[in-house]
Amino acid sequence: MLALFRSFYRQSHTVDEVLALVGLEEKRKARVVTLSGGQKQRLAVACALVSKPELLFLDEPTTGLDPQSRRQLWEIIRRFRADGGTVLLTTHYMEEAERLCDRVAIMDHGKIIAQGTPKELIASLGADHVVDFALAEGGIADDLVEVLRQMGGVSAVRTGPDGVSLTVVELHRALPALLALLRERGVELSLLTTHHASLDDVFVALTGRQLRDT
């Protein structure tokens, strides 16, 4: 996932200002080896900011961080952007790209296979919601998959080892129809979740890395 932020960064920062920006004022005299993983990541960003860059390259900056540390780094990136900075970010976290990016390019095997704003990419799915479910008996019959494809409001059906994923337009119509169909077939659910379509769903639809098209 490649994220591009188009703008310019012209403000100067002292070391103290940079440490304040990344929330490391209290660690000014600490040894690097004593810092936590999140603090080391913020320090790496601070080192990059000292040179007053107009363009900042970040390669997987939040990998291995806990949720709190990840969000702290997100805030640093947002502040850099707010000050006019341009950021080129690579990440495998789709939520991260969706929250931070003005534009996104999805790469697969070294090639860009889709690009646009997060909203544009999500809209390319042709639906607003995703329904994930699994059957108590395990796999799903091929004929049932075909019935799901023809069901009103369903724009895509993907199956995988963990269950079935439906991309749907009107959740309030598709979900009752799905439950009625499964009840008619006499099959029981072991899992049922719904969520708004996201960049995760776009990535899966384009690459099939998590769920495979049938």
For each residue, the residues with C-beta under 8 A, 3 or more apart:
1: 90 91 92 93 94 97 104 105 106 107 199 203
2: 88 89 90 104 105 106 107 112
3: 87 88 89 90 91 97 100 101 102 103 104 105
4: 87 88 101 102 103 104 105
5: 81 85 86 87 88 89 100 101 102 103
6: 86 102 103
7: 81 84 85 86
8: 54 84 85 86
9: 52 53 54 55 56 80 83 84 85 86
10: 54 84
11: 52 83 84
12: 52
13: 17 18 21 49 50 52
14: 17 18
15: 18 19 50
16: 19 20 25 28
17: 13 14 20 21
18: 13 14 15 21 22 46 49 50
19: 15 16 22 24 25 27 28 46
20: 16 17 23 25
21: 13 17 18 46 49 76 79
22: 18 19 42 43 45 46 49 76
23: 20 42 72 76
24: 19 27 28 39 42 43 46
25: 16 19 20 28
26:
27: 19 24 30 35 39 43
28: 16 19 24 25
29:
30: 27 34 35
31: 34 35
32: 35 40 43
33:
34: 30 31
35: 27 30 31 32 39 40 43
36: 39 40 69
37: 40 41 64 65 69
38: 41 42 65 66 68 69 70 72 73
39: 24 27 35 36 42 43 69
40: 32 35 36 37 43 44
41: 37 38 44 45 61 62 65 69 73
42: 22 23 24 38 39 45 46 69 72 73 76
43: 22 24 27 32 35 39 40 46 47
44: 40 41 47 48 61
45: 22 41 42 48 49 56 58 61 73 76
46: 18 19 21 22 24 42 43 49 50
47: 43 44 50
48: 44 45 51 53 56
49: 13 18 21 22 45 46 52 53 56 80
50: 13 15 18 46 47
51: 48
52: 9 11 12 13 49
53: 9 48 49 56 85
54: 8 9 10 85 86
55: 9 85 86 87 88
56: 9 45 48 49 53 80 85 86 87 88
57: 87 88
58: 45 61 77 87 88 89 90
59: 90
60: 63 90 91 92
61: 41 44 45 58 73 77 89 91
62: 41 65 69 70 73 74 91 93 96
63: 60 92
64: 37
65: 37 38 41 62 69 70 73
66: 38 69 70
67: 70 71
68: 38 71 72
69: 36 37 38 39 41 42 62 65 66 72 73
70: 38 62 65 66 67 73 74 93 96
71: 67 68 74 75
72: 23 38 42 68 69 75 76
73: 38 41 42 45 61 62 65 69 70 76 77
74: 62 70 71 77 78 96 99 100
75: 71 72 78 79
76: 21 22 23 42 45 72 73 79 80
77: 58 61 73 74 80 81 87 89 100
78: 74 75 81 82 100
79: 21 75 76 82 83
80: 9 49 56 76 77 83 85 87
81: 5 7 77 78 84 85 87
82: 78 79
83: 9 11 79 80
84: 7 8 9 10 11 81
85: 5 7 8 9 53 54 55 56 80 81
86: 5 6 7 8 9 54 55 56
87: 3 4 5 55 56 57 58 77 80 81 100
88: 2 3 4 5 55 56 57 58
89: 2 3 5 58 61 77 96 97 100 101
90: 1 2 3 58 59 60
91: 1 3 60 61 62 96 97
92: 1 60 63
93: 1 62 70 96 97
94: 1 97 98 198 199 200 202 203
95: 98 99 198 199 200
96: 62 70 74 89 91 93 99 100
97: 1 3 89 91 93 94 100 101 104 118 199
98: 94 95 101 104 118 198 199
99: 74 95 96
100: 3 5 74 77 78 87 89 96 97
101: 3 4 5 89 97 98 104 117 118
102: 3 4 5 6 117
103: 3 4 5 6 115 116 117
104: 1 2 3 4 97 98 101 115 116 117 118 121 199
105: 1 2 3 4 112 114 115
106: 1 2 112 113 114 115 121 202 203 206 207
107: 1 2 110 111 112 113
108: 111 113 206 207
109:
110: 107
111: 107 108
112: 2 105 106 107 115
113: 106 107 108 206 207
114: 105 106 121 124 202 206
115: 103 104 105 106 112 121
116: 103 104 120 121 124
117: 101 102 103 104 120 121
118: 97 98 101 104 121 122 199
119: 122 123
120: 116 117 123 124
121: 104 106 114 115 116 117 118 124 199 202
122: 118 119 125 197 198 199 201 202
123: 119 120 126
124: 114 116 120 121 202
125: 122 155 156 167 197 201 202 205
126: 123 155 156 167 169
127: 130 155 156 167 168 169 197
128: 168 169 171 196 197
129: 167 168 169 171 174 194 195 196 197
130: 127 165 166 167 168 194 195 196 197 198 201
131: 165 166 168 171 174 175 178 192 193 194
132: 163 164 165 166 191 192 193 194 195
133: 163 164 166 178 189 191 192 193
134: 162 163 164 189 190 191
135: 138 139 140 163 182 187 188 189 190
136: 187 188 189 190
137: 187 188
138: 135
139: 135
140: 135 144 145 159 164
141: 144 145
142: 145 146 214
143: 146 147
144: 140 141 147 148 181 185 187
145: 140 141 142 148 149 157 159 164 214
146: 142 143 149 150
147: 143 144 150 151 181
148: 144 145 151 154 157 164 166 178 181
149: 145 146 154 157
150: 146 147 154
151: 147 148 154 174 177 178 181
152: 173 174 177
153: 168 169 170 173 174 177
154: 148 149 150 151 157 166 167 168 169 174
155: 125 126 127 167 168 169
156: 125 126 127 166 167 205
157: 145 148 149 154 164 165 166 167 214
158: 164 165 167 204 205 208 211 212 213 214
159: 140 145 163 164 165 211 212 214
160: 163 164 165 210 211 212
161:
162: 134 211
163: 132 133 134 135 159 160 191
164: 132 133 134 140 145 148 157 158 159 160
165: 130 131 132 157 158 159 160 201 204 211
166: 130 131 132 133 148 154 156 157 174 178
167: 125 126 127 129 130 154 155 156 157 158 197 201 205
168: 127 128 129 130 131 153 154 155 171 174 175
169: 126 127 128 129 153 154 155 174
170: 153 173 174
171: 128 129 131 168 174 175 194
172: 175 176
173: 152 153 170 176 177
174: 129 131 151 152 153 154 166 168 169 170 171 177 178
175: 131 168 171 172 178 179 194
176: 172 173 179 180
177: 151 152 153 173 174 180 181
178: 131 133 148 151 166 174 175 181 182
179: 175 176 182 183
180: 176 177 183 184
181: 144 147 148 151 177 178 184 185
182: 135 178 179 185 187 188 189
183: 179 180 186
184: 180 181
185: 144 181 182
186: 183
187: 135 136 137 144 182
188: 135 136 137 182
189: 133 134 135 136 182 192
190: 134 135 136
191: 132 133 134 163
192: 131 132 133 189
193: 131 132 133
194: 129 130 131 132 171 175
195: 129 130 132 198
196: 128 129 130
197: 122 125 127 128 129 130 167 201 202
198: 94 95 98 122 130 195 201 202
199: 1 94 95 97 98 104 118 121 122 202 203
200: 94 95 203 204
201: 122 125 130 165 167 197 198 204 205
202: 94 106 114 121 122 124 125 197 198 199 205 206
203: 1 94 106 199 200 206 207 209
204: 158 165 200 201 207 208 209 210 211
205: 125 156 158 167 201 202 208
206: 106 108 113 114 202 203
207: 106 108 113 203 204
208: 158 204 205 211 212 213
209: 203 204
210: 160 204
211: 158 159 160 162 165 204 208
212: 158 159 160 208
213: 158 208
214: 142 145 157 158 159
